[in-house]
């Protein structure tokens, strides 16, 4: 509703949407770069807020890191088009262009800015940053990638995403490290085929939207709020289902895209990569279960004045989303086989 009531936010969100379309439909690297720049300049007014210092700081950090990545990207494409036209420097150029695109999407080992910025944003802006802002760099990455370099980046992503989330108390940072881990899966899916990436990305966006919607409505930013606030067991159960689905546990919807990719990895005999993917998923499920277990089992003092008044529409939506997450695997068998 905030977007609908604020004409500036509405305007910049439209530009954000169209800048992605400019980038992915451009037929030159220069056009792609222009799309990326418009995207950056439309996202900053969305996240900066004069009344919130953390949001303003996050906007500045985001601008600086994205500018560095954009400069690298532009420099390399100009270098390729002019000076290095007659030299065989494909390896160097592809690694540098890939690095700048990975930095734009917050991929490890260029992830240093991502958790810090996520910490200063609202849940709605976090949702945009974790989903929509990854589309353009991903598509551009699929045009020109260095396979061996990306395999290394995938391993970095899945390991840092899994280990980085272990000692977090902030739900936003937890979602950020989960996003870094999922980025490893997404990079591998786009190396296989664009259709598989679209499928994985849409599933991931759906699950992340549920979590952001959930935490936004409950106004939660830290793990201890899940214990202190008076949350009904039904909401805790919904949270459990959607967390496990996001982690990729078999009966739930989130497992389906991961299952398809593990099948592909096994068919192509990438046994080490399969092992790393599965182990990182186990670590992520571990820290999700740890939150939920604490939420269910710990008997904290209930603050009487911390009443959460939830309307019925929110509860109906949560139940509906959880139903989709639970029945996801059953529904998918009708779709795919």
Secondary structure, DSSP 8 states (H G I E B T S, - for coil): -HHHH-HHHHHHHHHHHHHHHHHHH-SSHHHHHHHHHHHHHHHHHHH-BTTBHHHHHHHHHHHHHHHHHHHHHHHHHHHHHTGGGGS--HHHHHHHHHHHHHHHHT-TTS-TTHHHHHHTS-HHHHHHHHTHHHHHHHHHHHHS--HHHHHHHHHHHHHHHHHHTTT--BHHHHHHHHHHHHHHHHHHHHHH-HHHHHHHHHHHHHHHHHHHHHHHHHT--BTTHHHHS---HHHHHHHHHHHHHHHT-TTSTHHHHHHHHHHHHHHTT-HHHHHHHHHHHHHHHHHHHHHHHHHHH------TT------HHHHHHHHHHHHHHHHHHHHHHHHH-
